[in-house]
């Protein structure tokens, strides 16, 4: 591809020079690449660009005039990188319907629901997000909730070539701030809610919330669907330069639910979609927050052209998302695995558990290391306010001392509780002590298949621990005999 086509710029020199690849890591740059350098320090930028050039990169882009052959100065390197990736991979995103889901909580579930509904109605749909990349029966890992632009657009091209019609992706606040999705105009953008998270990166809640709110403009989306029961999300409706629809349960909204009934078997409600369609929903998704996620998904799929019966049948048969309020029953007690790792997420999961049993609610959770430490005491208070028994444990301590993280959580607590840093031991202890009818919530990791300890990712999965407890319980009931005997 010619350089002028990659950059989408008229160039006085090198216009028809050929570019063979696009890269953002000087250590992996290859012959014929155009390398984009994000470094904001000139000395560091020059070092990285020299390395990329020595590896064969034909052009290097930075915010500086550098004494390197093929050096190009750009005012905004991240923005140009994102748009150049789109061009290099043939702007495959323009050939499919694109849906962006942003918000503190609910992104993964809402993405999953939209894709399930669309797929069930014959529209091949791909998903990019926390749990990975999914399309056409394929699944592979995703480096980030919202990957960098080179990964994204390469994936879009592969999806398009595989016949994908629609892509649903989670768009994180980090991705918006780092302009990873710049150059994509999403057909629909969803804002689920805005509560505290990632203040280790954004420093202030105002900056974090503004990042998400600013995504809702014609530069990024064609229409928006926002949670009308969330004050900050609802504020988009009065400031956005594209059409906005609201969804909710408590306040007047365009898309709303009535007659909601949530049990451990699932949820029932009547959904009204802008008075255009009234649907009777019976889903195996549990909890009121999943009613919200369902309303958002219905609104998106209606915007993408599905009719009433297609929407109803699509949602009523969806399967739960891995790591989102997944319920197992062991010896008459219920064990819930959920990804809840923010104050708002933990509170919603525990309140849902409280509504579903008249017995005790137990919770096992921790907080991630080298992340927003301000939320730790808040989550400690939320846990003891909404659960009968609390056990604090590890959840990706990373480079921090495990006991220091637990100490931060305890700063918000006043009641007696258990502490067991070893997560597997903590789960076994609490599940073992719970009684029939109790609900044990294991929060924080969901479908994650590792613990980040130091610089290592150690294989670990909450589901494996719970499955082992369940299997041993079954064997015990059989008198210790395995089915294979």
Number of C-alpha atoms within 10 A of each C-alpha: 15 15 22 19 16 24 18 14 10 11 11 7 10 13 15 12 14 17 20 16 19 22 20 22 15 21 13 12 24 20 15 18 22 30 29 28 24 18 17 12 10 14 11 13 21 21 13 23 30 20 17 28 25 15 17 16 27 23 23 27 25 25 21 19 13 19 10 13 13 17 22 17 14 16 11 13 19 23 17 20 30 22 24 27 25 27 19 23 21 17 19 19 24 15 14 19 17 22 27 27 27 27 22 21 22 22 24 26 22 28 27 26 25 30 27 22 25 25 18 18 15 10 16 19 25 31 24 29 24 21 21 16 18 21 21 13 6 8 14 11 12 17 13 14 20 23 21 20 24 21 13 22 26 17 19 25 18 15 24 18 10 12 15 20 18 26 25 26 28 26 27 24 24 17 20 18 18 14 20 24 24 20 21 19 20 25 20 25 28 30 30 25 23 22 17 18 25 20 17 12 13 17 12 13 15 11 14 22 21 14 18 25 22 15 21 28 19 15 15 21 22 18 22 29 29 31 30 27 19 18 11 19 22 23 14 26 19 8 13 17 16 16 15 21 22 27 30 23 20 11 13 12 20 18 27 27 24 13 10 16 15 21 17 16 13 15 20 23 18 16 25 21 21 15 10 10 15 17 17 16 22 19 23 20 29 25 24 21 16 21 25 22 26 23 27 30 27 28 28 24 22 17 15 16 11 19 13 16 13 17 24 21 17 24 24 17 16 18 13 18 19 18 24 23 25 21 19 17 14 20 15 13 19 23 23 24 25 24 22 25 23 23 20 19 21 24 20 18 26 24 18 20 28 19 14 19 15 11 15 18 24 27 28 26 26 28 29 22 21 14 18 18 18 15 20 25 21 19 26 26 19 20 27 20 17 21 20 14 20 24 23 25 25 27 24 24 25 19 14 15 14 21 15 12 23 23 16 19 23 20 13 18 19 11 11 10 13 14 18 17 19 13 24 17 13 21 25 14 15 20 25 13 11 21 17 13 18 22 29 29 29 31 27 25 26 23 20 17 15 16 20 19 18 14 9 12 13 13 10 17 17 22 21 12 16 22 13 12 16 16 14 14 14 16 13 12 11 11 8 11 11 12 7 4 4
